[in-house]
Amino acid sequence: MTLLMGFSSSLALAGYYQIKTQTLKEKPAIVITAFGTSTKAQVTFDFFEKQLRQELPGFEIRWAFTSEIIREKMNRLYQKRGLNKRLLSLKEALAQLEAEGYRKVVVQPLHIFPGLEYENVLETCERFPGLRIVVGEPLLYRWEYVHEVLEVVSRYFYHSEEGYNILIAHGTDVTSNGANITYLGLQWLLDETYGNVGLGTMEGIPTGEAILERAIKYPHPKVRLIPFMYVAGDHVMNDVMGEELEEGEKSWRQVLEEAGKQIDIVTTEIDGKTYYRGLGLYPEVNKIFIRGIKRMLKIIELY
């Protein structure tokens, strides 16, 4: 018992001297969290960081990726190529900042809907000791933001006499999750505002099957696919636009083309290369996230 108490006292004393000798940072750091991707759509993160640094120069900006599968895959690849680079989890990124003397951190998830991934970020930050952390909101956390985002992407919508538009979202397979309210509310809003725009998800509701059926029944031949995920990565490249899926499975594009529809998808060009345009490749959408980060920076200064 005495030995344990002595050991605890030594740890406390070591922590005291570390604080006394460590140069603490006055400015808060910013941690951007994302699910991650192993596809060429990684350019989305570079695109966002460049815009963020222009808007908020002088801040320390770090990245954290919530998908363990993506982290392990990319870290193995970096190691194989001999690159001094590593994707961190949120816990690792926060621990690193604490070790470097930061005491205040703004964490901004690049989530679109307030779903399970966002809840996991909140839980990690609430339980992380030693740092004062404020967490920013997902993109569609407020209905005013929903309207802002729709205004941005609507410039790519076919008019009703041209064809049908499908917004491609991720979805959640957990019925109790609050994000379902946003998905269903967004579909209601689309139905009320447009006669030729629908929402389809990879998981959950509104289902991909239902939205494809709507598009097939629409009286005009064209269908435009519009990624409504921050990163238009594996789901868009394979489940939506792919050609070689597992036996018995078809991509959205294949289903629509077999029904006689003419398909296109919204893209953008960066440094001479063409990418499917996820929401993270719209400067106006990133502006909403950055606006939120600025608000969180003001809040954390009150701590």
C-alpha positions, 0 to 999 in steps of 0.5 A, a space after each residue: 500500500 505504501 509502495 503504491 502511494 509512493 509510486 502515485 506521488 512520484 507520478 504526480 511530482 513528475 507531472 508537476 515538473 513537466 508542466 513547470 518546464 514545458 512551454 505551454 501554447 497560448 493559442 488553441 490547435 485545430 484538429 480536423 477529423 474525417 472518416 478517411 479514404 484510400 482512393 484518389 479522393 484524398 485530394 478533398 482533404 488537401 483542398 479543404 486544408 488549403 482553404 482553411 489555412 487561407 482563412 485561419 493563418 497562424 493556427 496549428 492544424 492537425 488531422 485525425 481519421 476515424 476509420 481504423 481500416 483506412 488508417 491501417 491500410 494507408 499506414 502500411 502503404 506509407 511504410 512500404 513506400 518509405 514515407 515519413 507519414 502516418 494517419 492518426 486516430 483522434 485519440 492519438 492526435 489529441 495526445 500528441 497535441 497535449 504532449 506538445 504543450 497545447 491545452 485548448 483544441 477545437 475539433 471539427 468533424 467533416 461529417 455531413 449528417 449528425 450520425 454515429 461517427 459524429 457521436 463517437 467523436 463527441 464521446 472521445 473528446 468528452 472522455 479525453 483528459 488534460 485538454 479543453 476541447 470544443 467540438 464543431 457541428 456537422 454540416 447539416 446540423 441546422 436547417 439553415 445550413 441544409 438550405 445553404 448547401 442545397 443552394 450550392 449544389 442546386 446549380 447542377 440540377 437538371 430542370 424538370 423537363 431535362 431529367 431527374 437528379 439523385 443526391 447520393 448520401 451515405 445513410 445509417 443502418 441504425 434505426 434509433 440514430 438521430 441522423 435518420 431525421 435529417 435524411 427523411 427531412 431532407 427528402 421531404 424538403 426536396 419533394 416540396 421544393 423540386 419535382 425531380 430531385 431525390 435522395 438515395 443512401 448506401 445504407 438505411 433510408 431513403 433506400 437506393 432501390 427506392 430512388 432508382 425506381 423513382 428515377 427510372 419512372 421519371 418521364 425524361 431520359 436523363 439522370 444526374 448523380 450528385 455526390 452528397 458525401 464530403 468525400 466522393 470516394 469508394 461508395 461513389 466510385 464502386 457502388 454508384 459508378 462501378 462496372 465490376 461488382 461482386 457477382 449478382 450485384 449492380 451499380 446504380 449506374 448499371 441499373 439506370 443504364 439497363 433501364 434506358 437512362 442516360 447517366 452523368 455525374 457531377 465532377 470537378 477538375 483540380 490540377 488538370 485531373 478530374 474528380 467526382 465532386 463530393 461536397 468537400 470540393 465546393 469552396 462554399 460548403 467548406 466555408 460553412 465548416 470554416 465559419 463554424 471553426 471560427 465560432 468554436 475558436 471564440 467559444 474556447 477562448 471563454 474557457 
